C-alpha cells in the first residue's frame, strides 16, 4: 500500500507537469492562473505519505517532484516580474529634430525590449521536469531490477550462530527487521523462527514484552512474555501466533536456513503470511 501510494503520486506529478506544459503552450493570456500547481502539490503530498509509511527506495521518487515543485514555483514567480530593457538613444531629441529639418539622413538604432514571458518559462521548466521525472522513474525501475548482492533488509541477513541464542530467547535483528525466536518444546518447537517485526494489522513495529501478563482465551493459560503491538494491542505468543487484537493473522515469517556449522541465515525477501501453525515452520539445527 505505501509503495502504491507513492508511485501513484509520482504518476500524478508527471501528469500535472505535462498538463502544465500543454496549458502554457495553448494559453496566450500571461495572467491566467493555472490549476496544475495544486495538482502537483497533491501528488507530492501523496508521495510524502507513502514514504512516511515505508521509506524503502522511495527517496528518489520523492526528491524529484519536490525539487521540481519548488523550482517551478520560483520560475513562476520570476516570470511574473519580467525585466524590461527600454529603448536607448545616444542623441538628444533636439539634435535629431535639427538634423531632420536640415534634410540630413538619420539612422536610428534601437535596443529591442527583452521580456521573458511566463509561458516561455513554464514551457522550458515543464519539459525539463518531464525529462527529470522520466529519468527518475527509469532509475527506480533499474534499482528494483538490478541484480546484486543485497545486504540488510530485502536480502540475505546473517543472524549468527545457534550457540548465541539459548532456547526460549527472542533476539531482535535490526538489520533484517525481524525477531529471531528459539522455540522450546513447550512453545511449539524446538527450532528457530524469523518473525517479521511488522504487525499485519497496520504495520507498526511489534516489540517483545517479557513483563507483560496475558491469559490466552483459547487455551486458558496465563503467562508472562508476549509479542504485543503498541498501536492497537494485537498480542502474539512465542511463535508469533495471534491470540488477541485486530490483526488479521499471526506475525509473518521469513525464510530461515541453518548451515551444518550452526550459522543462521534469513532471506528477508521471502516472507510467508503468518498462520496459527507458525511453530510448525520452526527450523531445527541440522545433525552433523
C-alpha positions as CSV (number, residue, x, y, z in Angstrom):
1,X,0.0,0.0,0.0
2,X,2.7,2.6,0.8
3,X,4.5,1.8,-2.4
4,X,1.3,2.1,-4.4
5,X,0.5,5.5,-2.8
6,X,4.0,6.8,-3.5
7,X,4.1,5.6,-7.1
8,X,0.6,6.9,-7.8
9,X,1.7,10.3,-6.5
10,X,4.7,10.1,-8.8
11,X,2.5,9.3,-11.8
12,X,0.1,12.2,-10.9
13,X,3.1,14.6,-10.7
14,X,4.1,13.6,-14.2
15,X,0.5,14.2,-15.4
16,X,0.5,17.6,-13.7
17,X,3.7,18.6,-15.3
18,X,2.5,17.6,-18.8
19,X,-0.8,19.4,-18.2
20,X,1.0,22.5,-17.1
21,X,3.2,22.4,-20.3
22,X,0.2,22.0,-22.6
23,X,-1.6,24.8,-20.8
24,X,1.4,27.1,-21.1
25,X,1.7,26.3,-24.8
26,X,-2.0,26.9,-25.7
27,X,-2.8,29.9,-23.4
28,X,-2.0,33.3,-24.8
29,X,-3.0,35.1,-21.7
30,X,0.0,35.6,-19.4
31,X,-2.1,36.3,-16.4
32,X,-4.1,33.1,-16.5
33,X,-4.0,31.2,-13.2
34,X,-3.1,27.6,-13.7
35,X,-4.9,24.7,-11.9
36,X,-2.0,22.4,-12.2
37,X,0.2,23.6,-9.3
38,X,-2.4,22.4,-6.8
39,X,-2.5,19.0,-8.5
40,X,1.3,18.9,-8.3
41,X,1.1,19.7,-4.6
42,X,-1.4,16.9,-4.0
43,X,0.9,14.4,-5.8
44,X,3.8,15.5,-3.7
45,X,1.7,15.0,-0.6
46,X,0.7,11.5,-1.7
47,X,4.4,10.6,-2.3
48,X,5.3,12.0,1.1
49,X,2.6,9.9,2.8
50,X,3.8,6.8,1.1
51,X,7.4,7.4,2.2
52,X,6.2,8.2,5.7
53,X,4.8,4.7,6.0
54,X,7.6,2.9,4.2
55,X,10.7,4.7,3.0
56,X,12.2,1.8,1.2
57,X,13.9,3.0,-2.0
58,X,11.5,5.9,-2.5
59,X,13.8,8.8,-1.8
60,X,14.5,9.4,-5.5
61,X,10.8,9.4,-6.3
62,X,10.1,11.9,-3.6
63,X,13.0,14.2,-4.1
64,X,12.4,14.8,-7.8
65,X,8.8,16.1,-7.6
66,X,9.7,18.2,-4.5
67,X,12.6,19.8,-6.3
68,X,10.6,20.4,-9.4
69,X,7.7,21.8,-7.4
70,X,9.9,24.4,-5.7
71,X,11.7,25.2,-9.0
72,X,8.5,25.7,-10.9
73,X,7.1,27.9,-8.2
74,X,10.3,30.0,-8.2
75,X,10.3,30.3,-12.0
76,X,6.6,31.2,-12.0
77,X,7.3,34.0,-9.6
78,X,10.2,35.3,-11.6
79,X,8.2,35.1,-14.8
80,X,5.6,37.5,-13.3
81,X,8.2,40.1,-12.8
82,X,9.9,40.4,-16.2
83,X,12.9,42.7,-16.6
84,X,12.3,45.1,-19.5
85,X,15.0,46.9,-21.2
86,X,13.8,50.2,-22.8
87,X,14.9,51.9,-25.9
88,X,18.3,53.6,-25.7
89,X,19.4,56.6,-27.7
90,X,22.7,58.5,-27.5
91,X,21.4,61.6,-29.3
92,X,19.0,64.1,-27.8
93,X,15.6,64.7,-29.4
94,X,16.6,68.4,-30.2
95,X,19.6,67.3,-32.2
96,X,17.6,64.8,-34.1
97,X,14.9,67.4,-34.9
98,X,17.5,69.9,-36.1
99,X,19.1,67.3,-38.5
100,X,15.7,66.2,-39.7
101,X,14.7,69.8,-40.6
102,X,18.0,70.2,-42.4
103,X,17.2,67.2,-44.6
104,X,20.0,65.0,-43.2
105,X,19.8,61.2,-43.3
106,X,19.2,59.8,-39.9
107,X,19.8,56.3,-38.8
108,X,18.2,55.2,-35.6
109,X,19.4,52.2,-33.6
110,X,17.0,50.9,-31.0
111,X,17.5,48.2,-28.5
112,X,14.5,45.8,-28.6
113,X,12.6,45.1,-25.5
114,X,13.7,41.9,-23.8
115,X,11.0,40.2,-21.8
116,X,10.8,36.6,-20.5
117,X,7.2,35.5,-20.7
118,X,5.5,33.3,-18.2
119,X,4.6,30.9,-20.9
120,X,8.2,30.6,-22.1
121,X,9.4,29.9,-18.6
122,X,6.7,27.3,-17.9
123,X,7.3,25.5,-21.2
124,X,11.0,25.2,-20.6
125,X,10.7,24.2,-17.0
126,X,7.9,21.7,-17.7
127,X,9.9,20.0,-20.4
128,X,12.8,19.9,-18.0
129,X,10.5,18.5,-15.3
130,X,9.1,15.8,-17.6
131,X,12.6,14.7,-18.5
132,X,13.7,14.6,-14.9
133,X,10.6,12.6,-13.9
134,X,11.2,10.0,-16.7
135,X,14.9,9.7,-15.7
136,X,13.9,9.3,-12.0
137,X,11.3,6.6,-12.9
138,X,13.8,4.8,-15.0
139,X,16.3,5.0,-12.1
140,X,13.8,3.4,-9.7
141,X,13.0,0.6,-12.2
142,X,16.7,-0.1,-12.6
143,X,17.1,0.0,-8.9
144,X,14.5,-2.7,-8.4
145,X,15.5,-4.9,-11.3
146,X,19.3,-4.7,-11.0
147,X,20.7,-7.9,-9.8
148,X,23.2,-7.5,-6.9
149,X,24.1,-8.9,-3.5
150,X,21.6,-7.1,-1.2
151,X,22.7,-6.6,2.3
152,X,20.3,-5.9,5.1
153,X,16.5,-5.9,4.7
154,X,15.5,-7.2,1.3
155,X,18.3,-9.7,1.0
156,X,20.1,-12.4,3.0
157,X,20.9,-11.5,6.6
158,X,23.4,-13.4,8.6
159,X,21.9,-13.7,12.1
160,X,24.8,-15.5,13.8
161,X,25.5,-19.0,15.2
162,X,22.9,-21.0,17.0
163,X,25.1,-21.1,20.1
164,X,24.4,-17.4,20.6
165,X,20.6,-17.9,21.1
166,X,19.6,-20.0,24.1
167,X,16.2,-21.9,24.0
168,X,13.3,-19.5,24.6
169,X,15.2,-16.4,23.6
170,X,13.8,-13.6,21.4
171,X,16.5,-11.6,19.7
172,X,15.8,-8.6,17.5
173,X,17.9,-8.5,14.4
174,X,17.8,-4.8,13.4
175,X,19.4,-5.2,10.0
176,X,16.8,-7.6,8.8
177,X,13.8,-6.1,10.7
178,X,12.9,-9.5,12.3
179,X,12.8,-11.3,15.6
180,X,14.9,-14.4,15.8
181,X,13.0,-16.8,18.1
182,X,14.4,-20.0,19.5
183,X,11.3,-22.0,20.5
184,X,11.4,-24.6,23.2
185,X,9.3,-27.8,23.1
186,X,6.7,-26.1,25.4
187,X,6.5,-23.2,22.9
188,X,5.8,-25.4,19.9
189,X,9.4,-26.2,19.0
190,X,12.1,-27.0,19.2
191,X,13.5,-24.8,16.4
192,X,14.2,-21.3,15.1
193,X,11.7,-18.8,13.6
194,X,12.3,-15.5,11.9
195,X,9.3,-13.3,12.6
196,X,8.9,-10.1,10.7
197,X,8.7,-7.2,13.2
198,X,5.8,-5.5,11.2
199,X,2.3,-6.0,12.6
200,X,0.0,-7.5,10.0
201,X,-2.7,-5.0,11.1
202,X,-1.3,-1.5,10.2
203,X,2.4,-2.1,10.0
204,X,3.5,-1.0,13.5
205,X,6.8,-2.4,14.8
206,X,5.9,-5.2,17.3
207,X,8.2,-5.5,20.4
208,X,8.7,-8.4,22.7
209,X,7.4,-7.6,26.2
210,X,8.8,-10.1,28.7
211,X,7.0,-8.5,31.6
212,X,3.5,-8.4,30.1
213,X,1.0,-10.9,31.5
214,X,-1.9,-12.2,29.4
215,X,-4.3,-15.1,29.6
216,X,-4.8,-16.9,26.3
217,X,-8.6,-17.1,25.8
218,X,-8.2,-20.2,23.6
219,X,-6.0,-22.3,25.9
220,X,-6.9,-20.6,29.2
221,X,-3.2,-20.5,30.1
222,X,-1.7,-17.3,31.6
223,X,1.9,-16.4,31.4
224,X,4.3,-13.5,31.2
225,X,6.1,-12.6,28.0
226,X,4.3,-11.8,24.7
227,X,4.8,-10.0,21.4
228,X,2.4,-7.0,21.8
229,X,1.7,-4.3,19.2
230,X,1.9,-0.9,20.8
231,X,-0.6,0.6,18.3
232,X,-3.7,-1.5,18.8
233,X,-2.6,-4.1,21.3
234,X,-2.6,-7.1,19.0
235,X,-1.0,-9.9,21.0
236,X,1.1,-12.8,19.8
237,X,2.6,-15.8,21.6
238,X,6.2,-17.0,21.4
239,X,5.7,-18.3,17.9
240,X,4.1,-15.1,16.7
241,X,0.6,-16.7,16.7
242,X,-2.2,-14.1,17.2
243,X,-4.2,-14.6,20.4
244,X,-5.8,-11.2,20.7
245,X,-6.4,-7.9,18.9
246,X,-7.5,-6.6,15.5
247,X,-4.6,-8.1,13.5
248,X,-6.0,-10.2,10.6
249,X,-3.4,-13.0,11.1
250,X,-0.4,-14.1,13.0
251,X,3.0,-12.5,12.6
252,X,4.6,-13.1,9.2
253,X,7.6,-15.4,8.8
254,X,10.8,-15.0,6.8
255,X,12.7,-17.9,5.2
256,X,15.4,-19.2,7.6
257,X,18.2,-21.7,7.0
258,X,20.7,-23.2,9.3
259,X,24.1,-24.3,7.9
260,X,25.8,-27.5,9.2
261,X,28.2,-25.4,11.2
262,X,25.2,-23.7,13.0
263,X,25.3,-20.4,11.1
264,X,21.8,-18.9,10.7
265,X,20.8,-17.0,7.5
266,X,17.5,-15.3,6.9
267,X,16.1,-14.4,3.5
268,X,14.2,-11.2,4.3
269,X,12.9,-11.1,0.7
270,X,11.0,-14.3,1.2
271,X,8.1,-13.6,3.5
272,X,5.2,-16.0,4.2
273,X,2.0,-14.9,5.8
274,X,1.6,-15.8,9.4
275,X,-0.7,-18.6,10.4
276,X,-1.9,-20.5,13.5
277,X,0.7,-23.2,12.7
278,X,3.7,-20.8,12.8
279,X,5.5,-23.1,15.2
280,X,5.3,-25.9,12.7
281,X,7.7,-23.9,10.4
282,X,10.4,-23.8,13.0
283,X,13.8,-24.8,11.6
284,X,15.9,-27.2,13.8
285,X,19.6,-27.4,14.0
286,X,20.9,-30.0,11.4
287,X,22.6,-33.0,12.8
288,X,26.2,-33.3,11.8
